[in-house]
Amino acid sequence: MSLKWIDVLDIAIELDETHPEVDPKTVNFVDLHNWVLALDEFDDDPDHSGEKILEAIQMAWIEEQE
């Protein structure tokens, strides 16, 4: 399975498993963008993300931890 920017929930789950020690509320968008790109399953154009997508991923990650 490859992840695309639209796979917000799946990306959030992967980030939670990859970075369990991180509080997603404190992650800046630059780090979040880089961490998404570093996911093994991620396969999409790095330039196709934006603030809205990153915010949606961050919110899903916060919900995943709760």
PyMOL Python script that loads the backbone (N, CA, C, O; Angstrom):
from pymol import cmd

cmd.read_pdbstr("""\
ATOM      1  N   MET A   1       0.846  -1.177   0.000  1.00  0.00           N
ATOM      2  CA  MET A   1       0.000   0.000   0.000  1.00  0.00           C
ATOM      3  C   MET A   1       0.889   1.237   0.000  1.00  0.00           C
ATOM      4  O   MET A   1       1.826   1.337   0.791  1.00  0.00           O
ATOM      5  N   SER A   2       0.594   2.164  -0.877  1.00  0.00           N
ATOM      6  CA  SER A   2       1.346   3.412  -0.858  1.00  0.00           C
ATOM      7  C   SER A   2       0.448   4.528  -0.345  1.00  0.00           C
ATOM      8  O   SER A   2      -0.749   4.559  -0.628  1.00  0.00           O
ATOM      9  N   LEU A   3       1.033   5.428   0.401  1.00  0.00           N
ATOM     10  CA  LEU A   3       0.295   6.539   0.983  1.00  0.00           C
ATOM     11  C   LEU A   3       0.421   7.775   0.101  1.00  0.00           C
ATOM     12  O   LEU A   3       1.493   8.079  -0.422  1.00  0.00           O
ATOM     13  N   LYS A   4      -0.681   8.471  -0.049  1.00  0.00           N
ATOM     14  CA  LYS A   4      -0.737   9.738  -0.765  1.00  0.00           C
ATOM     15  C   LYS A   4      -1.153  10.816   0.235  1.00  0.00           C
ATOM     16  O   LYS A   4      -1.602  10.505   1.338  1.00  0.00           O
ATOM     17  N   TRP A   5      -1.004  12.070  -0.151  1.00  0.00           N
ATOM     18  CA  TRP A   5      -1.361  13.169   0.747  1.00  0.00           C
ATOM     19  C   TRP A   5      -2.817  13.091   1.206  1.00  0.00           C
ATOM     20  O   TRP A   5      -3.141  13.542   2.305  1.00  0.00           O
ATOM     21  N   ILE A   6      -3.681  12.532   0.391  1.00  0.00           N
ATOM     22  CA  ILE A   6      -5.099  12.464   0.762  1.00  0.00           C
ATOM     23  C   ILE A   6      -5.387  11.398   1.820  1.00  0.00           C
ATOM     24  O   ILE A   6      -6.481  11.374   2.384  1.00  0.00           O
ATOM     25  N   ASP A   7      -4.431  10.527   2.096  1.00  0.00           N
ATOM     26  CA  ASP A   7      -4.599   9.453   3.087  1.00  0.00           C
ATOM     27  C   ASP A   7      -4.273   9.959   4.487  1.00  0.00           C
ATOM     28  O   ASP A   7      -3.397   9.433   5.174  1.00  0.00           O
ATOM     29  N   VAL A   8      -5.003  10.993   4.886  1.00  0.00           N
ATOM     30  CA  VAL A   8      -4.700  11.717   6.120  1.00  0.00           C
ATOM     31  C   VAL A   8      -4.678  10.798   7.344  1.00  0.00           C
ATOM     32  O   VAL A   8      -3.718  10.827   8.114  1.00  0.00           O
ATOM     33  N   LEU A   9      -5.705   9.996   7.533  1.00  0.00           N
ATOM     34  CA  LEU A   9      -5.788   9.138   8.712  1.00  0.00           C
ATOM     35  C   LEU A   9      -4.688   8.082   8.711  1.00  0.00           C
ATOM     36  O   LEU A   9      -4.064   7.839   9.745  1.00  0.00           O
ATOM     37  N   ASP A  10      -4.447   7.463   7.582  1.00  0.00           N
ATOM     38  CA  ASP A  10      -3.395   6.441   7.505  1.00  0.00           C
ATOM     39  C   ASP A  10      -2.017   7.048   7.778  1.00  0.00           C
ATOM     40  O   ASP A  10      -1.181   6.428   8.436  1.00  0.00           O
ATOM     41  N   ILE A  11      -1.786   8.251   7.276  1.00  0.00           N
ATOM     42  CA  ILE A  11      -0.511   8.938   7.551  1.00  0.00           C
ATOM     43  C   ILE A  11      -0.396   9.226   9.040  1.00  0.00           C
ATOM     44  O   ILE A  11       0.665   9.029   9.633  1.00  0.00           O
ATOM     45  N   ALA A  12      -1.488   9.693   9.649  1.00  0.00           N
ATOM     46  CA  ALA A  12      -1.465   9.985  11.085  1.00  0.00           C
ATOM     47  C   ALA A  12      -1.141   8.734  11.899  1.00  0.00           C
ATOM     48  O   ALA A  12      -0.376   8.800  12.861  1.00  0.00           O
ATOM     49  N   ILE A  13      -1.716   7.606  11.520  1.00  0.00           N
ATOM     50  CA  ILE A  13      -1.449   6.344  12.226  1.00  0.00           C
ATOM     51  C   ILE A  13       0.021   5.965  12.079  1.00  0.00           C
ATOM     52  O   ILE A  13       0.665   5.575  13.053  1.00  0.00           O
ATOM     53  N   GLU A  14       0.547   6.078  10.871  1.00  0.00           N
ATOM     54  CA  GLU A  14       1.963   5.760  10.642  1.00  0.00           C
ATOM     55  C   GLU A  14       2.877   6.686  11.453  1.00  0.00           C
ATOM     56  O   GLU A  14       3.863   6.232  12.033  1.00  0.00           O
ATOM     57  N   LEU A  15       2.551   7.974  11.494  1.00  0.00           N
ATOM     58  CA  LEU A  15       3.362   8.919  12.265  1.00  0.00           C
ATOM     59  C   LEU A  15       3.310   8.586  13.749  1.00  0.00           C
ATOM     60  O   LEU A  15       4.321   8.679  14.444  1.00  0.00           O
ATOM     61  N   ASP A  16       2.136   8.198  14.236  1.00  0.00           N
ATOM     62  CA  ASP A  16       1.992   7.843  15.648  1.00  0.00           C
ATOM     63  C   ASP A  16       2.830   6.613  15.982  1.00  0.00           C
ATOM     64  O   ASP A  16       3.402   6.524  17.068  1.00  0.00           O
ATOM     65  N   GLU A  17       2.901   5.676  15.060  1.00  0.00           N
ATOM     66  CA  GLU A  17       3.711   4.474  15.289  1.00  0.00           C
ATOM     67  C   GLU A  17       5.207   4.769  15.137  1.00  0.00           C
ATOM     68  O   GLU A  17       6.031   4.169  15.827  1.00  0.00           O
ATOM     69  N   THR A  18       5.550   5.679  14.247  1.00  0.00           N
ATOM     70  CA  THR A  18       6.954   6.009  13.993  1.00  0.00           C
ATOM     71  C   THR A  18       7.530   6.947  15.046  1.00  0.00           C
ATOM     72  O   THR A  18       8.715   6.876  15.370  1.00  0.00           O
ATOM     73  N   HIS A  19       6.690   7.822  15.576  1.00  0.00           N
ATOM     74  CA  HIS A  19       7.138   8.832  16.539  1.00  0.00           C
ATOM     75  C   HIS A  19       6.239   8.807  17.787  1.00  0.00           C
ATOM     76  O   HIS A  19       5.561   9.793  18.077  1.00  0.00           O
ATOM     77  N   PRO A  20       6.230   7.688  18.522  1.00  0.00           N
ATOM     78  CA  PRO A  20       5.313   7.569  19.668  1.00  0.00           C
ATOM     79  C   PRO A  20       5.632   8.537  20.812  1.00  0.00           C
ATOM     80  O   PRO A  20       4.769   8.823  21.641  1.00  0.00           O
ATOM     81  N   GLU A  21       6.844   9.030  20.857  1.00  0.00           N
ATOM     82  CA  GLU A  21       7.242   9.915  21.946  1.00  0.00           C
ATOM     83  C   GLU A  21       6.889  11.380  21.686  1.00  0.00           C
ATOM     84  O   GLU A  21       7.073  12.229  22.558  1.00  0.00           O
ATOM     85  N   VAL A  22       6.390  11.669  20.505  1.00  0.00           N
ATOM     86  CA  VAL A  22       6.128  13.048  20.086  1.00  0.00           C
ATOM     87  C   VAL A  22       4.688  13.446  20.396  1.00  0.00           C
ATOM     88  O   VAL A  22       3.755  12.681  20.155  1.00  0.00           O
ATOM     89  N   ASP A  23       4.525  14.646  20.930  1.00  0.00           N
ATOM     90  CA  ASP A  23       3.202  15.234  21.093  1.00  0.00           C
ATOM     91  C   ASP A  23       2.888  15.971  19.794  1.00  0.00           C
ATOM     92  O   ASP A  23       3.529  16.978  19.494  1.00  0.00           O
ATOM     93  N   PRO A  24       1.916  15.492  19.017  1.00  0.00           N
ATOM     94  CA  PRO A  24       1.653  16.104  17.718  1.00  0.00           C
ATOM     95  C   PRO A  24       1.215  17.571  17.803  1.00  0.00           C
ATOM     96  O   PRO A  24       1.286  18.302  16.815  1.00  0.00           O
ATOM     97  N   LYS A  25       0.765  17.991  18.978  1.00  0.00           N
ATOM     98  CA  LYS A  25       0.372  19.394  19.148  1.00  0.00           C
ATOM     99  C   LYS A  25       1.568  20.332  19.065  1.00  0.00           C
ATOM    100  O   LYS A  25       1.405  21.528  18.824  1.00  0.00           O
ATOM    101  N   THR A  26       2.770  19.794  19.265  1.00  0.00           N
ATOM    102  CA  THR A  26       3.971  20.634  19.298  1.00  0.00           C
ATOM    103  C   THR A  26       4.789  20.564  18.011  1.00  0.00           C
ATOM    104  O   THR A  26       5.834  21.208  17.910  1.00  0.00           O
ATOM    105  N   VAL A  27       4.333  19.802  17.039  1.00  0.00           N
ATOM    106  CA  VAL A  27       5.099  19.605  15.804  1.00  0.00           C
ATOM    107  C   VAL A  27       4.837  20.765  14.839  1.00  0.00           C
ATOM    108  O   VAL A  27       3.688  21.117  14.575  1.00  0.00           O
ATOM    109  N   ASN A  28       5.909  21.348  14.322  1.00  0.00           N
ATOM    110  CA  ASN A  28       5.725  22.397  13.314  1.00  0.00           C
ATOM    111  C   ASN A  28       5.535  21.751  11.944  1.00  0.00           C
ATOM    112  O   ASN A  28       5.869  20.583  11.745  1.00  0.00           O
ATOM    113  N   PHE A  29       4.998  22.523  11.010  1.00  0.00           N
ATOM    114  CA  PHE A  29       4.653  21.957   9.706  1.00  0.00           C
ATOM    115  C   PHE A  29       5.872  21.550   8.886  1.00  0.00           C
ATOM    116  O   PHE A  29       5.778  20.647   8.055  1.00  0.00           O
ATOM    117  N   VAL A  30       6.994  22.189   9.099  1.00  0.00           N
ATOM    118  CA  VAL A  30       8.210  21.801   8.376  1.00  0.00           C
ATOM    119  C   VAL A  30       8.625  20.394   8.791  1.00  0.00           C
ATOM    120  O   VAL A  30       8.902  19.551   7.939  1.00  0.00           O
ATOM    121  N   ASP A  31       8.668  20.136  10.104  1.00  0.00           N
ATOM    122  CA  ASP A  31       9.011  18.799  10.586  1.00  0.00           C
ATOM    123  C   ASP A  31       7.962  17.781  10.158  1.00  0.00           C
ATOM    124  O   ASP A  31       8.299  16.678   9.728  1.00  0.00           O
ATOM    125  N   LEU A  32       6.700  18.151  10.277  1.00  0.00           N
ATOM    126  CA  LEU A  32       5.626  17.235   9.900  1.00  0.00           C
ATOM    127  C   LEU A  32       5.747  16.849   8.427  1.00  0.00           C
ATOM    128  O   LEU A  32       5.621  15.674   8.082  1.00  0.00           O
ATOM    129  N   HIS A  33       5.985  17.808   7.581  1.00  0.00           N
ATOM    130  CA  HIS A  33       6.154  17.556   6.144  1.00  0.00           C
ATOM    131  C   HIS A  33       7.311  16.581   5.913  1.00  0.00           C
ATOM    132  O   HIS A  33       7.173  15.614   5.163  1.00  0.00           O
ATOM    133  N   ASN A  34       8.441  16.837   6.556  1.00  0.00           N
ATOM    134  CA  ASN A  34       9.618  15.975   6.393  1.00  0.00           C
ATOM    135  C   ASN A  34       9.365  14.569   6.925  1.00  0.00           C
ATOM    136  O   ASN A  34       9.813  13.592   6.325  1.00  0.00           O
ATOM    137  N   TRP A  35       8.656  14.458   8.039  1.00  0.00           N
ATOM    138  CA  TRP A  35       8.370  13.142   8.613  1.00  0.00           C
ATOM    139  C   TRP A  35       7.432  12.345   7.704  1.00  0.00           C
ATOM    140  O   TRP A  35       7.590  11.133   7.563  1.00  0.00           O
ATOM    141  N   VAL A  36       6.464  13.012   7.092  1.00  0.00           N
ATOM    142  CA  VAL A  36       5.577  12.323   6.162  1.00  0.00           C
ATOM    143  C   VAL A  36       6.382  11.804   4.971  1.00  0.00           C
ATOM    144  O   VAL A  36       6.224  10.655   4.558  1.00  0.00           O
ATOM    145  N   LEU A  37       7.237  12.651   4.431  1.00  0.00           N
ATOM    146  CA  LEU A  37       8.056  12.238   3.285  1.00  0.00           C
ATOM    147  C   LEU A  37       8.957  11.056   3.637  1.00  0.00           C
ATOM    148  O   LEU A  37       9.276  10.246   2.767  1.00  0.00           O
ATOM    149  N   ALA A  38       9.368  10.948   4.893  1.00  0.00           N
ATOM    150  CA  ALA A  38      10.275   9.889   5.328  1.00  0.00           C
ATOM    151  C   ALA A  38       9.571   8.554   5.587  1.00  0.00           C
ATOM    152  O   ALA A  38      10.234   7.531   5.755  1.00  0.00           O
ATOM    153  N   LEU A  39       8.246   8.555   5.619  1.00  0.00           N
ATOM    154  CA  LEU A  39       7.528   7.300   5.853  1.00  0.00           C
ATOM    155  C   LEU A  39       7.797   6.328   4.708  1.00  0.00           C
ATOM    156  O   LEU A  39       7.760   6.712   3.538  1.00  0.00           O
ATOM    157  N   ASP A  40       8.066   5.074   5.048  1.00  0.00           N
ATOM    158  CA  ASP A  40       8.370   4.051   4.037  1.00  0.00           C
ATOM    159  C   ASP A  40       7.248   3.897   3.021  1.00  0.00           C
ATOM    160  O   ASP A  40       7.504   3.695   1.834  1.00  0.00           O
ATOM    161  N   GLU A  41       6.016   3.992   3.480  1.00  0.00           N
ATOM    162  CA  GLU A  41       4.859   3.763   2.622  1.00  0.00           C
ATOM    163  C   GLU A  41       4.497   4.984   1.775  1.00  0.00           C
ATOM    164  O   GLU A  41       3.698   4.871   0.845  1.00  0.00           O
ATOM    165  N   PHE A  42       5.070   6.139   2.082  1.00  0.00           N
ATOM    166  CA  PHE A  42       4.655   7.365   1.396  1.00  0.00           C
ATOM    167  C   PHE A  42       5.211   7.427  -0.010  1.00  0.00           C
ATOM    168  O   PHE A  42       6.406   7.238  -0.237  1.00  0.00           O
ATOM    169  N   ASP A  43       4.313   7.697  -0.958  1.00  0.00           N
ATOM    170  CA  ASP A  43       4.702   7.762  -2.366  1.00  0.00           C
ATOM    171  C   ASP A  43       3.833   8.789  -3.088  1.00  0.00           C
ATOM    172  O   ASP A  43       2.880   8.433  -3.782  1.00  0.00           O
ATOM    173  N   ASP A  44       4.169  10.051  -2.916  1.00  0.00           N
ATOM    174  CA  ASP A  44       3.429  11.115  -3.573  1.00  0.00           C
ATOM    175  C   ASP A  44       4.378  12.288  -3.811  1.00  0.00           C
ATOM    176  O   ASP A  44       5.483  12.321  -3.268  1.00  0.00           O
ATOM    177  N   ASP A  45       3.953  13.224  -4.603  1.00  0.00           N
ATOM    178  CA  ASP A  45       4.762  14.394  -4.930  1.00  0.00           C
ATOM    179  C   ASP A  45       4.924  15.265  -3.681  1.00  0.00           C
ATOM    180  O   ASP A  45       3.925  15.714  -3.118  1.00  0.00           O
ATOM    181  N   PRO A  46       6.147  15.508  -3.243  1.00  0.00           N
ATOM    182  CA  PRO A  46       6.378  16.324  -2.042  1.00  0.00           C
ATOM    183  C   PRO A  46       5.790  17.725  -2.145  1.00  0.00           C
ATOM    184  O   PRO A  46       5.472  18.337  -1.125  1.00  0.00           O
ATOM    185  N   ASP A  47       5.644  18.235  -3.348  1.00  0.00           N
ATOM    186  CA  ASP A  47       5.141  19.593  -3.534  1.00  0.00           C
ATOM    187  C   ASP A  47       3.614  19.681  -3.542  1.00  0.00           C
ATOM    188  O   ASP A  47       3.059  20.774  -3.652  1.00  0.00           O
ATOM    189  N   HIS A  48       2.945  18.562  -3.430  1.00  0.00           N
ATOM    190  CA  HIS A  48       1.480  18.575  -3.462  1.00  0.00           C
ATOM    191  C   HIS A  48       0.856  18.719  -2.083  1.00  0.00           C
ATOM    192  O   HIS A  48      -0.354  18.543  -1.935  1.00  0.00           O
ATOM    193  N   SER A  49       1.640  19.029  -1.092  1.00  0.00           N
ATOM    194  CA  SER A  49       1.077  19.261   0.232  1.00  0.00           C
ATOM    195  C   SER A  49       0.955  20.764   0.445  1.00  0.00           C
ATOM    196  O   SER A  49       1.577  21.569  -0.248  1.00  0.00           O
ATOM    197  N   GLY A  50       0.155  21.103   1.403  1.00  0.00           N
ATOM    198  CA  GLY A  50      -0.011  22.500   1.770  1.00  0.00           C
ATOM    199  C   GLY A  50      -0.409  22.573   3.226  1.00  0.00           C
ATOM    200  O   GLY A  50      -0.511  21.557   3.914  1.00  0.00           O
ATOM    201  N   GLU A  51      -0.629  23.777   3.679  1.00  0.00           N
ATOM    202  CA  GLU A  51      -0.962  23.976   5.087  1.00  0.00           C
ATOM    203  C   GLU A  51      -2.227  23.227   5.488  1.00  0.00           C
ATOM    204  O   GLU A  51      -2.289  22.662   6.580  1.00  0.00           O
ATOM    205  N   LYS A  52      -3.240  23.216   4.615  1.00  0.00           N
ATOM    206  CA  LYS A  52      -4.498  22.535   4.957  1.00  0.00           C
ATOM    207  C   LYS A  52      -4.295  21.035   5.113  1.00  0.00           C
ATOM    208  O   LYS A  52      -4.836  20.433   6.040  1.00  0.00           O
ATOM    209  N   ILE A  53      -3.536  20.433   4.234  1.00  0.00           N
ATOM    210  CA  ILE A  53      -3.279  18.991   4.318  1.00  0.00           C
ATOM    211  C   ILE A  53      -2.473  18.674   5.571  1.00  0.00           C
ATOM    212  O   ILE A  53      -2.794  17.733   6.296  1.00  0.00           O
ATOM    213  N   LEU A  54      -1.428  19.455   5.829  1.00  0.00           N
ATOM    214  CA  LEU A  54      -0.603  19.215   7.014  1.00  0.00           C
ATOM    215  C   LEU A  54      -1.406  19.408   8.290  1.00  0.00           C
ATOM    216  O   LEU A  54      -1.239  18.660   9.254  1.00  0.00           O
ATOM    217  N   GLU A  55      -2.277  20.409   8.297  1.00  0.00           N
ATOM    218  CA  GLU A  55      -3.127  20.630   9.462  1.00  0.00           C
ATOM    219  C   GLU A  55      -4.079  19.455   9.668  1.00  0.00           C
ATOM    220  O   GLU A  55      -4.304  19.036  10.803  1.00  0.00           O
ATOM    221  N   ALA A  56      -4.635  18.925   8.592  1.00  0.00           N
ATOM    222  CA  ALA A  56      -5.531  17.774   8.693  1.00  0.00           C
ATOM    223  C   ALA A  56      -4.787  16.549   9.225  1.00  0.00           C
ATOM    224  O   ALA A  56      -5.329  15.795  10.034  1.00  0.00           O
ATOM    225  N   ILE A  57      -3.557  16.352   8.774  1.00  0.00           N
ATOM    226  CA  ILE A  57      -2.742  15.230   9.268  1.00  0.00           C
ATOM    227  C   ILE A  57      -2.462  15.421  10.756  1.00  0.00           C
ATOM    228  O   ILE A  57      -2.588  14.483  11.542  1.00  0.00           O
ATOM    229  N   GLN A  58      -2.084  16.636  11.136  1.00  0.00           N
ATOM    230  CA  GLN A  58      -1.790  16.914  12.541  1.00  0.00           C
ATOM    231  C   GLN A  58      -3.023  16.674  13.416  1.00  0.00           C
ATOM    232  O   GLN A  58      -2.912  16.080  14.489  1.00  0.00           O
ATOM    233  N   MET A  59      -4.187  17.127  12.970  1.00  0.00           N
ATOM    234  CA  MET A  59      -5.409  16.932  13.753  1.00  0.00           C
ATOM    235  C   MET A  59      -5.761  15.445  13.868  1.00  0.00           C
ATOM    236  O   MET A  59      -6.180  14.988  14.931  1.00  0.00           O
ATOM    237  N   ALA A  60      -5.592  14.703  12.792  1.00  0.00           N
ATOM    238  CA  ALA A  60      -5.860  13.264  12.832  1.00  0.00           C
ATOM    239  C   ALA A  60      -4.892  12.561  13.771  1.00  0.00           C
ATOM    240  O   ALA A  60      -5.272  11.625  14.474  1.00  0.00           O
ATOM    241  N   TRP A  61      -3.643  13.012  13.784  1.00  0.00           N
ATOM    242  CA  TRP A  61      -2.630  12.431  14.670  1.00  0.00           C
ATOM    243  C   TRP A  61      -2.996  12.712  16.131  1.00  0.00           C
ATOM    244  O   TRP A  61      -2.878  11.835  16.987  1.00  0.00           O
ATOM    245  N   ILE A  62      -3.438  13.932  16.405  1.00  0.00           N
ATOM    246  CA  ILE A  62      -3.864  14.283  17.770  1.00  0.00           C
ATOM    247  C   ILE A  62      -5.012  13.395  18.189  1.00  0.00           C
ATOM    248  O   ILE A  62      -5.010  12.874  19.304  1.00  0.00           O
ATOM    249  N   GLU A  63      -5.993  13.211  17.324  1.00  0.00           N
ATOM    250  CA  GLU A  63      -7.135  12.342  17.635  1.00  0.00           C
ATOM    251  C   GLU A  63      -6.693  10.904  17.814  1.00  0.00           C
ATOM    252  O   GLU A  63      -7.234  10.193  18.661  1.00  0.00           O
ATOM    253  N   GLU A  64      -5.721  10.464  17.034  1.00  0.00           N
ATOM    254  CA  GLU A  64      -5.218   9.091  17.146  1.00  0.00           C
ATOM    255  C   GLU A  64      -4.595   8.851  18.520  1.00  0.00           C
ATOM    256  O   GLU A  64      -4.720   7.758  19.071  1.00  0.00           O
ATOM    257  N   GLN A  65      -3.935   9.845  19.069  1.00  0.00           N
ATOM    258  CA  GLN A  65      -3.299   9.693  20.376  1.00  0.00           C
ATOM    259  C   GLN A  65      -4.301   9.743  21.528  1.00  0.00           C
ATOM    260  O   GLN A  65      -4.026   9.242  22.618  1.00  0.00           O
ATOM    261  N   GLU A  66      -5.451  10.344  21.286  1.00  0.00           N
ATOM    262  CA  GLU A  66      -6.451  10.475  22.358  1.00  0.00           C
ATOM    263  C   GLU A  66      -7.293   9.265  22.496  1.00  0.00           C
ATOM    264  O   GLU A  66      -8.176   9.222  23.352  1.00  0.00           O
TER     265      GLU A  66
END
""", "prot")
cmd.dss("prot")
cmd.show_as("cartoon", "prot")
cmd.util.cbc("prot")
cmd.orient("prot")
